[in-house]
Amino acid sequence: MFVWKRGGKQYRRGLGSVKARSLARARELAAELRAALADGRHPDEVLGRLAQGGAPIPTMAE
């Protein structure tokens, strides 16, 4: 879970399940999100980029 505040409002985003993402990768992703915040960007920009370029989401049949 990645938590940050902007404009007095608290936001939360999950970083993925432990089955899908290792702890080391979750920590790397959190560092990328902190860097995005430091650059004035919204973390959803980073998460959206990862979602678009990531592997397809498996269906229930898979």
DSSP file (Angstrom, degrees, kcal/mol; ACC not computed):
  #  RESIDUE AA STRUCTURE BP1 BP2  ACC     N-H-->O    O-->H-N    N-H-->O    O-->H-N    TCO  KAPPA ALPHA  PHI   PSI    X-CA   Y-CA   Z-CA
    1    1 A M              0   0    0      0, 0.0     2,-0.5     0, 0.0    13,-0.2   0.000 360.0 360.0 360.0 126.7    0.0    0.0    0.0
    2    2 A F  E     -A   13   0A   0     11,-3.4    11,-2.2     2,-0.0     2,-0.4  -0.937 360.0-174.0-107.5 124.0    1.4    3.4   -1.0
    3    3 A V  E     +A   12   0A   0     -2,-0.5     2,-0.3     9,-0.2     9,-0.2  -0.958  10.8 157.4-123.0 135.0    0.0    6.3    0.9
    4    4 A W  E     -A   11   0A   0      7,-1.9     7,-3.3    -2,-0.4     2,-0.4  -0.974  29.4-131.5-149.4 163.1    0.6   10.0    0.3
    5    5 A K  E     +A   10   0A   0     -2,-0.3     2,-0.3     5,-0.2     5,-0.2  -0.938  22.2 171.5-118.7 141.8   -1.0   13.4    1.0
    6    6 A R  E >  S-A    9   0A   0      3,-2.4     3,-1.6    -2,-0.4    -2,-0.0  -0.947  72.9  -4.6-148.1 126.5   -1.6   16.2   -1.4
    7    7 A G  T 3  S-     0   0    0     -2,-0.3     3,-0.1     1,-0.3    -1,-0.0   0.827 128.5 -57.7  62.0  32.3   -3.6   19.3   -0.8
    8    8 A G  T 3  S+     0   0    0      1,-0.2     2,-0.4     0, 0.0    -1,-0.3   0.458 114.8 113.0  79.2   0.3   -4.6   18.0    2.7
    9    9 A K  E <   -A    6   0A   0     -3,-1.6    -3,-2.4     2,-0.0     2,-0.4  -0.876  61.6-135.0-109.2 139.3   -6.2   14.9    1.2
   10   10 A Q  E     -A    5   0A   0     -2,-0.4     2,-0.3    -5,-0.2    -5,-0.2  -0.758  20.7-168.4 -94.5 136.8   -4.9   11.4    1.8
   11   11 A Y  E     -A    4   0A   0     -7,-3.3    -7,-1.9    -2,-0.4     2,-0.4  -0.899   3.3-166.0-121.8 151.4   -4.6    9.0   -1.1
   12   12 A R  E     +A    3   0A   0     -2,-0.3     2,-0.4    -9,-0.2    -9,-0.2  -0.999   6.6 178.6-137.8 140.2   -3.9    5.2   -1.1
   13   13 A R  E     -A    2   0A   0    -11,-2.2   -11,-3.4    -2,-0.4     2,-0.2  -0.995  26.2-126.8-139.7 135.5   -2.9    2.9   -3.9
   14   14 A G        -     0   0    0     -2,-0.4     3,-0.1   -13,-0.2    -2,-0.0  -0.503   7.9-151.3 -75.5 149.4   -2.2   -0.8   -3.7
   15   15 A L        -     0   0    0      1,-0.4    -1,-0.1    -2,-0.2     2,-0.1   0.289  55.8 -83.8-104.6   8.2    1.1   -2.0   -5.2
   16   16 A G        -     0   0    0      4,-0.0    -1,-0.4    10,-0.0     2,-0.1  -0.213  53.4 -63.2 109.4 160.0   -0.1   -5.5   -6.1
   17   17 A S    >>  -     0   0    0      1,-0.1     4,-2.1    -3,-0.1     3,-0.6  -0.365  43.5-115.4 -76.7 159.2   -0.6   -8.8   -4.4
   18   18 A V  T 34 S+     0   0    0      1,-0.2    -1,-0.1     2,-0.2     5,-0.1   0.733 117.2  58.6 -67.3 -20.6    2.4  -10.7   -3.0
   19   19 A K  T 34 S+     0   0    0      1,-0.1    -1,-0.2     3,-0.1     3,-0.1   0.817 114.0  35.8 -74.9 -30.5    1.6  -13.4   -5.5
   20   20 A A  T <4 S+     0   0    0     -3,-0.6     2,-0.4     1,-0.2    -2,-0.2   0.715 124.3  32.8 -95.3 -24.1    2.0  -11.0   -8.4
   21   21 A R  S  < S-     0   0    0     -4,-2.1    -1,-0.2     4,-0.0    -6,-0.0  -0.994  74.4-128.9-142.6 130.8    4.8   -8.8   -7.1
   22   22 A S     >  -     0   0    0     -2,-0.4     4,-2.4     1,-0.1     5,-0.2  -0.282  29.0-113.1 -71.6 161.7    7.9   -9.4   -4.9
   23   23 A L  H  > S+     0   0    0      1,-0.2     4,-2.3     2,-0.2     5,-0.2   0.898 118.4  54.2 -61.7 -40.7    8.6   -7.3   -1.9
   24   24 A A  H  > S+     0   0    0      1,-0.2     4,-2.0     2,-0.2    -1,-0.2   0.920 110.1  45.9 -61.0 -43.6   11.7   -6.0   -3.6
   25   25 A R  H  > S+     0   0    0      2,-0.2     4,-2.7     1,-0.2    -1,-0.2   0.883 110.2  54.1 -67.8 -37.7    9.8   -4.9   -6.7
   26   26 A A  H  X S+     0   0    0     -4,-2.4     4,-2.3     1,-0.2    -1,-0.2   0.889 109.0  49.2 -62.6 -38.3    7.1   -3.3   -4.5
   27   27 A R  H  X S+     0   0    0     -4,-2.3     4,-2.0     2,-0.2    -2,-0.2   0.895 110.6  49.9 -67.2 -39.9    9.8   -1.3   -2.8
   28   28 A E  H  X S+     0   0    0     -4,-2.0     4,-2.1     2,-0.2    -2,-0.2   0.917 111.3  49.3 -62.5 -42.9   11.3   -0.3   -6.1
   29   29 A L  H  X S+     0   0    0     -4,-2.7     4,-2.4     1,-0.2    -2,-0.2   0.904 108.6  52.5 -63.7 -41.7    7.8    0.8   -7.3
   30   30 A A  H  X S+     0   0    0     -4,-2.3     4,-2.4     1,-0.2    -1,-0.2   0.888 108.3  51.6 -61.3 -38.4    7.3    2.8   -4.1
   31   31 A A  H  X S+     0   0    0     -4,-2.0     4,-2.2     2,-0.2    -1,-0.2   0.901 109.2  50.2 -64.7 -40.2   10.6    4.6   -4.7
   32   32 A E  H  X S+     0   0    0     -4,-2.1     4,-2.1     2,-0.2    -2,-0.2   0.896 111.0  49.3 -62.8 -39.9    9.4    5.4   -8.3
   33   33 A L  H  X S+     0   0    0     -4,-2.4     4,-2.2     2,-0.2    -2,-0.2   0.892 109.9  50.2 -68.4 -39.5    6.1    6.8   -6.9
   34   34 A R  H  X S+     0   0    0     -4,-2.4     4,-2.2     2,-0.2    -1,-0.2   0.895 110.4  50.9 -63.6 -39.1    8.0    8.9   -4.3
   35   35 A A  H  X S+     0   0    0     -4,-2.2     4,-1.6     2,-0.2    -2,-0.2   0.892 107.9  52.6 -64.9 -39.1   10.2   10.3   -7.1
   36   36 A A  H  <>S+     0   0    0     -4,-2.1     5,-2.8     1,-0.2     4,-0.3   0.924 109.6  48.8 -61.7 -44.1    7.1   11.1   -9.2
   37   37 A L  H ><5S+     0   0    0     -4,-2.2     3,-1.5     1,-0.2    -2,-0.2   0.909 108.8  52.9 -61.3 -42.0    5.7   13.1   -6.2
   38   38 A A  H 3<5S+     0   0    0     -4,-2.2    -1,-0.2     1,-0.3    -2,-0.2   0.816 108.2  51.5 -63.8 -29.9    9.0   14.9   -5.8
   39   39 A D  T 3<5S-     0   0    0     -4,-1.6    -1,-0.3    -3,-0.2    -2,-0.2   0.424 122.6-107.3 -85.4   0.4    8.8   15.9   -9.5
   40   40 A G  T < 5S+     0   0    0     -3,-1.5     2,-0.2     1,-0.3    -3,-0.2   0.578  78.5 129.5  85.7   9.5    5.3   17.2   -9.0
   41   41 A R      < -     0   0    0     -5,-2.8    -1,-0.3    -6,-0.2    -2,-0.1  -0.618  62.9-110.6 -95.7 158.4    3.6   14.3  -10.9
   42   42 A H    >>  -     0   0    0     -2,-0.2     3,-2.1     1,-0.1     4,-0.7  -0.709  21.3-129.5 -85.5 135.1    0.7   12.2   -9.6
   43   43 A P  H 3> S+     0   0    0      0, 0.0     4,-2.4     0, 0.0     3,-0.4   0.774 105.0  70.1 -56.1 -26.5    1.6    8.6   -8.8
   44   44 A D  H 3> S+     0   0    0      1,-0.2     4,-2.9     2,-0.2     5,-0.2   0.790  89.8  62.6 -63.2 -25.3   -1.3    7.4  -10.9
   45   45 A E  H <> S+     0   0    0     -3,-2.1     4,-1.9     2,-0.2    -1,-0.2   0.924 107.7  42.2 -62.5 -43.4    0.7    8.5  -14.0
   46   46 A V  H  X S+     0   0    0     -4,-0.7     4,-2.2    -3,-0.4    -2,-0.2   0.928 116.4  47.6 -68.2 -45.9    3.4    6.0  -13.1
   47   47 A L  H  X S+     0   0    0     -4,-2.4     4,-2.2     1,-0.2    -2,-0.2   0.879 111.6  50.9 -65.0 -37.4    0.9    3.3  -12.2
   48   48 A G  H  X S+     0   0    0     -4,-2.9     4,-2.2     2,-0.2    -1,-0.2   0.890 108.7  51.4 -65.9 -39.6   -1.0    4.0  -15.4
   49   49 A R  H  X S+     0   0    0     -4,-1.9     4,-1.9     1,-0.2    -2,-0.2   0.903 111.4  47.8 -63.1 -41.4    2.1    3.7  -17.5
   50   50 A L  H  X S+     0   0    0     -4,-2.2     4,-1.1     1,-0.2    -2,-0.2   0.890 110.7  51.4 -67.0 -38.6    2.9    0.4  -15.9
   51   51 A A  H  < S+     0   0    0     -4,-2.2    -2,-0.2     1,-0.2    -1,-0.2   0.882 111.3  47.4 -66.6 -37.5   -0.6   -0.9  -16.4
   52   52 A Q  H  < S+     0   0    0     -4,-2.2    -1,-0.2     1,-0.2    -2,-0.2   0.863 120.4  36.7 -71.8 -35.4   -0.5    0.0  -20.1
   53   53 A G  H  < S+     0   0    0     -4,-1.9    -1,-0.2    -5,-0.2    -2,-0.2   0.459 101.8  95.5 -97.2  -1.0    2.9   -1.6  -20.7
   54   54 A G  S  < S-     0   0    0     -4,-1.1     3,-0.1     1,-0.2    -3,-0.1  -0.126  86.7 -73.3 -82.8-179.1    2.5   -4.5  -18.4
   55   55 A A        -     0   0    0      1,-0.1    -1,-0.2     3,-0.0    -2,-0.0  -0.375  60.8 -90.7 -70.6 151.8    1.4   -8.1  -19.1
   56   56 A P        -     0   0    0      0, 0.0    -1,-0.1     0, 0.0    -4,-0.0  -0.299  44.7-104.7 -62.9 149.7   -2.2   -8.7  -19.9
   57   57 A I        -     0   0    0     -3,-0.1     2,-0.0     1,-0.1    -3,-0.0  -0.630  39.0-119.9 -77.0 125.9   -4.4   -9.5  -16.9
   58   58 A P        -     0   0    0      0, 0.0     2,-0.1     0, 0.0    -1,-0.1  -0.338  23.8-130.0 -67.7 148.0   -5.2  -13.2  -16.9
   59   59 A T    >   -     0   0    0      1,-0.1     3,-0.7    -2,-0.0     0, 0.0  -0.387  28.0-101.2 -87.9 172.1   -8.9  -14.2  -17.0
   60   60 A M  T 3  S+     0   0    0      1,-0.2    -1,-0.1     2,-0.2     0, 0.0   0.841 122.8  58.5 -62.3 -32.7  -10.6  -16.6  -14.7
   61   61 A A  T 3         0   0    0      1,-0.3    -1,-0.2     0, 0.0     0, 0.0   0.785 360.0 360.0 -68.0 -27.0  -10.3  -19.3  -17.4
   62   62 A E    <         0   0    0     -3,-0.7    -1,-0.3     0, 0.0    -2,-0.2   0.471 360.0 360.0 -81.5 360.0   -6.5  -18.9  -17.4
